[in-house]
Amino acid sequence: MATEAALHYTAAEFVPIKIEGLKEGDTKYWCRCGLSKTQPWCDGSHKGTGIAPMPWKVEKTQEAYYLCACKQTKNAPFCDGSHVKAKEEIGERAVKCKNKYNHKDCKMCTGCGWNPKLQF
């Protein structure tokens, strides 16, 4: 299996998730694989993908945080606007993916970021 840095994460959504009620010092586990049903938090759905959740310690209490749901951000766990182009980029990688003929048999492809709920 490839190193985690070489894997592509799949998108849960193509908009940021607004999170309220976090307190300074809270530790949360941000879903990086995109498969969790409790977005943006990990629910263990990553098992078998080679992708692990990212521990995040809240640095300060504020009214709201906007966390990435497309999993393409360069500033995890925060949204950096990558969702604007994420669907197109994942679609382009899926077309070129060396595993594309096996997509129907997997919950996500770490080679391109494809998952069964994404429509291109």
The 8 nearest C-alpha neighbors of each residue, nearest first, counted from 0:
[[1, 2, 49, 3, 48, 6, 5, 109],
 [2, 0, 5, 3, 6, 4, 49, 109],
 [1, 3, 4, 5, 0, 6, 49, 50],
 [2, 4, 6, 5, 50, 1, 49, 51],
 [3, 5, 2, 6, 1, 7, 50, 8],
 [6, 4, 3, 2, 1, 7, 110, 109],
 [7, 5, 109, 3, 4, 110, 8, 1],
 [8, 6, 109, 112, 111, 110, 9, 5],
 [7, 9, 112, 32, 70, 109, 33, 6],
 [8, 10, 112, 33, 32, 113, 70, 114],
 [11, 9, 69, 33, 12, 70, 68, 8],
 [10, 12, 33, 68, 69, 34, 9, 13],
 [13, 11, 68, 69, 10, 14, 15, 82],
 [12, 14, 82, 69, 68, 10, 15, 11],
 [15, 13, 12, 82, 68, 16, 69, 67],
 [16, 14, 67, 68, 66, 65, 78, 17],
 [15, 17, 66, 65, 18, 68, 67, 14],
 [18, 16, 65, 64, 63, 66, 15, 19],
 [19, 17, 64, 63, 65, 16, 20, 66],
 [20, 18, 63, 21, 62, 64, 17, 61],
 [19, 21, 22, 18, 62, 63, 61, 60],
 [22, 20, 19, 60, 25, 23, 57, 61],
 [21, 23, 60, 25, 24, 20, 59, 57],
 [22, 24, 59, 60, 57, 58, 25, 21],
 [23, 25, 57, 56, 22, 58, 26, 59],
 [26, 24, 57, 22, 56, 23, 27, 21],
 [27, 25, 56, 55, 57, 24, 54, 28],
 [28, 26, 55, 54, 29, 56, 25, 40],
 [27, 29, 54, 53, 40, 41, 52, 55],
 [28, 30, 40, 53, 52, 41, 39, 31],
 [31, 29, 41, 52, 40, 39, 32, 33],
 [30, 32, 52, 33, 70, 29, 53, 8],
 [31, 33, 8, 34, 30, 9, 45, 50],
 [34, 32, 11, 9, 10, 31, 35, 30],
 [33, 35, 32, 44, 11, 36, 45, 9],
 [36, 34, 37, 44, 42, 41, 38, 33],
 [35, 37, 38, 34, 42, 44, 41, 40],
 [36, 38, 35, 40, 39, 42, 41, 30],
 [39, 37, 40, 36, 35, 30, 41, 68],
 [38, 40, 30, 29, 37, 68, 41, 16],
 [41, 39, 29, 38, 30, 37, 28, 42],
 [40, 42, 30, 35, 29, 43, 28, 52],
 [41, 43, 35, 44, 37, 40, 36, 30],
 [44, 42, 45, 41, 46, 35, 52, 30],
 [45, 43, 35, 46, 42, 34, 41, 36],
 [46, 44, 43, 48, 32, 50, 47, 51],
 [47, 45, 44, 48, 43, 49, 50, 51],
 [46, 48, 49, 45, 50, 44, 51, 106],
 [49, 47, 50, 45, 46, 109, 107, 32],
 [48, 50, 47, 3, 51, 46, 45, 0],
 [51, 49, 48, 32, 45, 3, 52, 31],
 [50, 52, 53, 45, 49, 31, 32, 30],
 [53, 51, 30, 31, 29, 28, 41, 54],
 [52, 54, 29, 28, 55, 51, 31, 30],
 [53, 55, 28, 27, 29, 52, 56, 26],
 [56, 54, 27, 26, 28, 53, 57, 29],
 [55, 57, 26, 25, 24, 58, 27, 54],
 [58, 56, 23, 24, 25, 59, 26, 55],
 [57, 59, 23, 56, 24, 60, 25, 22],
 [60, 58, 23, 57, 61, 22, 24, 21],
 [59, 61, 22, 23, 21, 62, 58, 57],
 [62, 60, 63, 59, 21, 64, 22, 20],
 [61, 63, 19, 20, 60, 64, 21, 18],
 [64, 62, 19, 18, 61, 17, 65, 20],
 [63, 65, 18, 17, 66, 19, 62, 61],
 [66, 64, 17, 16, 15, 78, 77, 18],
 [67, 65, 77, 78, 16, 15, 76, 64],
 [66, 68, 78, 15, 77, 69, 76, 70],
 [67, 69, 12, 70, 15, 11, 14, 16],
 [68, 70, 10, 13, 12, 71, 82, 11],
 [71, 69, 68, 10, 72, 67, 31, 8],
 [70, 72, 69, 81, 73, 85, 82, 8],
 [73, 71, 74, 81, 79, 70, 75, 78],
 [72, 74, 75, 71, 79, 81, 77, 78],
 [75, 73, 72, 77, 76, 79, 78, 67],
 [76, 74, 77, 72, 73, 67, 78, 66],
 [75, 77, 66, 67, 74, 29, 78, 72],
 [78, 76, 66, 75, 67, 74, 65, 79],
 [77, 79, 67, 66, 80, 15, 65, 72],
 [80, 78, 81, 72, 77, 74, 73, 67],
 [79, 81, 82, 78, 83, 72, 15, 84],
 [80, 82, 83, 72, 79, 71, 84, 85],
 [83, 81, 85, 13, 80, 84, 69, 14],
 [82, 84, 81, 85, 80, 13, 86, 14],
 [85, 83, 82, 87, 86, 81, 88, 80],
 [86, 84, 82, 88, 87, 83, 81, 89],
 [87, 85, 89, 88, 84, 90, 82, 13],
 [86, 88, 90, 85, 84, 89, 91, 119],
 [89, 87, 85, 91, 90, 86, 84, 92],
 [90, 88, 92, 86, 91, 87, 112, 85],
 [91, 89, 93, 87, 88, 92, 86, 119],
 [90, 92, 88, 94, 93, 89, 87, 95],
 [91, 93, 111, 89, 95, 90, 94, 96],
 [94, 92, 96, 90, 111, 95, 91, 113],
 [95, 93, 91, 92, 96, 90, 99, 97],
 [96, 94, 92, 93, 97, 91, 99, 111],
 [97, 95, 93, 99, 98, 94, 92, 111],
 [96, 98, 99, 95, 110, 100, 93, 94],
 [99, 97, 96, 101, 100, 102, 110, 108],
 [100, 98, 102, 96, 101, 97, 93, 94],
 [99, 101, 98, 102, 103, 97, 96, 104],
 [100, 102, 99, 98, 103, 104, 105, 108],
 [103, 101, 99, 104, 105, 100, 98, 108],
 [102, 104, 101, 105, 115, 100, 106, 99],
 [103, 105, 102, 101, 106, 100, 107, 115],
 [106, 104, 107, 102, 103, 108, 101, 114],
 [105, 107, 114, 115, 108, 104, 102, 103],
 [108, 106, 114, 105, 113, 109, 112, 9],
 [107, 109, 113, 110, 112, 111, 114, 102],
 [108, 110, 7, 6, 112, 111, 8, 107],
 [109, 111, 108, 7, 6, 112, 96, 98],
 [110, 112, 92, 93, 7, 109, 113, 108],
 [113, 111, 9, 7, 8, 108, 109, 89],
 [114, 112, 108, 107, 111, 9, 93, 89],
 [113, 115, 107, 116, 117, 106, 108, 9],
 [116, 114, 117, 106, 113, 107, 103, 118],
 [115, 117, 114, 118, 113, 11, 106, 10],
 [118, 116, 115, 114, 119, 113, 10, 86],
 [119, 117, 116, 115, 90, 114, 86, 113],
 [118, 90, 117, 86, 87, 89, 91, 93]]
